[in-house]
Amino acid sequence: MNEIISVPHLTTALTGPFQNLERFILDKQIAIEAWFRNAWRETPAPFYASVDLRNAGYKTAPVDTNLFPAGFNNLNPAFEALCIHAIQMAVESIATPIDKILIVSENHTRNLFYMENIASLQSLIEKAGFEIRIGSLMQDLEGPMRIDLESSRSVLLEPMHRHQDRIKTGDFNPDLILLNNDLATGRPTILRDIKQVITPPTTLGWSTRLKSSHFSYYQQVAQEFAELIDIDPWLIDPMFRNCGEVDFMKRDGVDCLSKNVDALLQAIEIKYQEHAVNCDPFVITKADAGTYGMGVMTIRSPDEIATLNRKERTKMATTKEGQKVSQVIIQEGVYTHETWGTDGTVAEPVVYMLGHQVVGGFYRVHAQRSASQNLNAPGMRFEPLAFADCCISPDPTQRADCHQNRFYTYGVIARLALLAAAREIINAV
């Protein structure tokens, strides 16, 4: 009996252009895979990454690329073998022989969902044949701390110490330091100038990395890919703008922000007219550095910037761990016209990659949010994405928008964002 796969359906009538994009991608599959193969030879992929996508029907595009993915517990366990093989290949691509791996986790030990992610990642790496420990940057951690999880698993966090130019936990001397901490508060002294391989590079933590920089790289990747399959790059690329320093509480830089919002809304409207899109343009203003969906708002008019109340300004003023927002990116708003379940809950796909392989993903679903809002917010839930063979093996004999071919398209767009991140890393090291 064939497995019945539950997937969201587009609720918009504007599926034509997106199905055309899927058909372009299906027809050019061989050229696309050869293009990616050559790209990875020139620029090795990051060890891992996740990409948030938005499917508007008239376009699909990445809206965020995370180099410290924290949702491995949400992947379909049926595809574990795919993940294990991808980990082995990703480690083998590192020039230095690797047998022992230390994961550096986030400090928020009370977030048991995050700890389930660490437990899942640890299990996958162990099954790939590597010795593994979990290290913590918490300054008050004096000895090993065991955290029991609802899944009946547990995570053992160990304090890290420096021995000359190497990081250790107890007598465990790792060959590879794998960061699952986004370093939002800065680059710790303990991780500087060590001899071990460390990935992602500490220079790509959110204390120094900017989303606007990533999307500048993505813009170039999208242009190259669009030339390959002969499409308008706008169909896969969210336009963006940014300005200088912004202080929401003091209202410094607000005029610049308002002008850039107006300019971007006008640019989106021009593209909507060009592609006969019958929707209202909007933009997403968010912190240029940081994650966890903090410091994000939907804007439909530049006037909204000037009239932000104190609560809204306070929300935009800080991000994770109280870090002050001093720069923002103004990104083209991409609707998500996918829904989950009979109640039509808004959903967006999140794609996970290990090395350059797509290994799975999930739908982020939020019952209290609309198609134009940020779904990475309290109240969200995750639904497994049927993402095994279908991301790598499309079926040209089927409809362009069948789930298998749609998932392949998602995998392609996610890999474009991964390639942009790879170029970002090469230039940051």
VENGIHU-V447894 format. One record per helix or strand of 3 or more residues. SS is the DSSP state (~ for helix, > for strand). FROM is the first residue (numbers start at 1). TO is the last residue. Records with the same first field share a line. If there is no record, write none. Layout:
SS = FROM-TO  FROM-TO
This chain:
~ = 16-27  29-42  72-74  77-92  112-127  189-191  202-204  211-229  233-235  254-274  303-306  310-317  320-322  389-392  403-428
> = 48-55  60-66  100-104  131-136  145-148  154-159  161-163  166-169  176-179  197-199  240-242  283-287  296-299  328-332  338-340  345-354  357-366  381-384
